[in-house]
Amino acid sequence: MSLINYASREINCKIVYYGPGLGGKTTNIKYVYKQIDPSARGKLVSLATEADRTLFFDFLPLDLGQVQGFKTRFHLYTVPGQVHYDASRRLILKGADGVVFVADAQRERLEQNVESLENLRVNLISQNLDPETIPFVMQYNKMDLANVMTSEELEQQLNPKGYLSFEAIAVEGIGVFDTLKAISKLVLKAISEGR
């Protein structure tokens, strides 16, 4: 849930990028970080274990406008993709204001996407966050690869509730800011409505 600092007149919002391992979560945040004016961003922090190079959680504040006279600051996080890091996933989800699910569009990754979506639902509930009402956006990443599912197939398999979704090629920045803008708007709308 967003933190309001009345002294600095700032609302801090937390957006978590969730999805299967090597799906493109960290690539999204690194692309955003490179494109943002250094004066408008904080530090990018990556933590990795010896056992797994893909265990990252990245932190990036962004200034994206005002709500009722308060500056908004977004903190972007990624969770580790591997299911055996579930405790870290739950910890990073704590206090989330919005979630971006980064799905790997490759056909052979469908099962991992479905498993990760179910894990997200369970972990949201464990953090007293309602999976039905938290601001949520889907991103279908790696759409440039040869063996990918179509958007229609991905929608049918992963997004039956019809959340906003975007095709992406995160390594090239395609769809990255569209996704970020969409989740940011949903988070700000939820805050302004008092949710």
JOVENJO-V359469 format. One record per backbone hydrogen bond with DSSP energy under -1.0 kcal/mol. CO is the residue of the C=O (numbers start at 0). NH is the residue of the N-H. E is the energy in kcal/mol with one decimal. If there is no record, write none. Layout:
<<CO;NH;E> <CO;NH;E>>
This chain:
<<2;11;-3.3> <4;9;-2.2> <8;70;-2.6> <9;4;-3.4> <10;72;-2.9> <11;2;-2.2> <12;74;-3.0> <13;96;-3.1> <13;97;-1.3> <14;76;-2.5> <15;99;-2.6> <16;78;-1.7> <17;101;-3.1> <19;22;-1.4> <23;27;-2.1> <24;28;-1.8> <25;29;-2.8> <26;30;-2.1> <27;31;-2.4> <28;32;-2.7> <29;33;-2.0> <30;34;-1.5> <31;35;-1.6> <36;39;-2.6> <51;48;-1.1> <51;54;-1.2> <53;55;-1.3> <59;75;-1.5> <61;73;-2.8> <64;71;-2.7> <66;69;-1.9> <69;66;-2.6> <70;10;-3.5> <71;63;-1.3> <72;12;-3.1> <73;61;-1.8> <74;14;-2.9> <76;16;-3.4> <81;84;-1.8> <82;85;-1.2> <84;88;-2.0> <85;89;-2.6> <86;90;-2.1> <87;91;-2.5> <88;92;-2.0> <89;93;-1.1> <92;95;-2.4> <97;15;-2.3> <98;136;-2.0> <99;17;-3.2> <100;138;-2.8> <102;140;-2.9> <104;148;-2.8> <105;108;-2.1> <106;109;-1.7> <108;112;-2.3> <109;113;-2.6> <110;114;-2.5> <111;115;-2.4> <112;116;-2.4> <113;117;-2.2> <114;118;-2.2> <115;119;-2.3> <116;120;-2.2> <117;121;-2.3> <118;122;-2.5> <119;123;-2.6> <120;124;-2.1> <121;125;-2.0> <123;128;-2.8> <124;127;-2.0> <129;132;-1.1> <129;133;-2.3> <134;98;-2.4> <136;100;-2.8> <137;165;-1.5> <138;102;-3.2> <139;167;-2.7> <140;104;-2.5> <141;144;-1.8> <146;106;-2.8> <149;153;-2.6> <150;154;-2.8> <151;155;-2.2> <152;156;-2.6> <153;157;-3.1> <154;158;-1.7> <158;161;-1.7> <163;137;-2.9> <165;139;-3.4> <167;142;-2.1> <168;171;-1.9> <168;173;-1.5> <172;175;-1.0> <173;168;-2.2> <174;178;-1.9> <175;179;-2.1> <176;180;-2.8> <177;181;-2.0> <178;182;-2.4> <179;183;-2.3> <180;184;-2.3> <181;185;-2.0> <182;186;-2.4> <183;187;-2.6> <184;188;-2.4> <185;189;-2.3> <186;190;-2.4> <187;191;-2.6> <188;192;-1.6> <189;194;-3.0> <190;193;-1.4>>
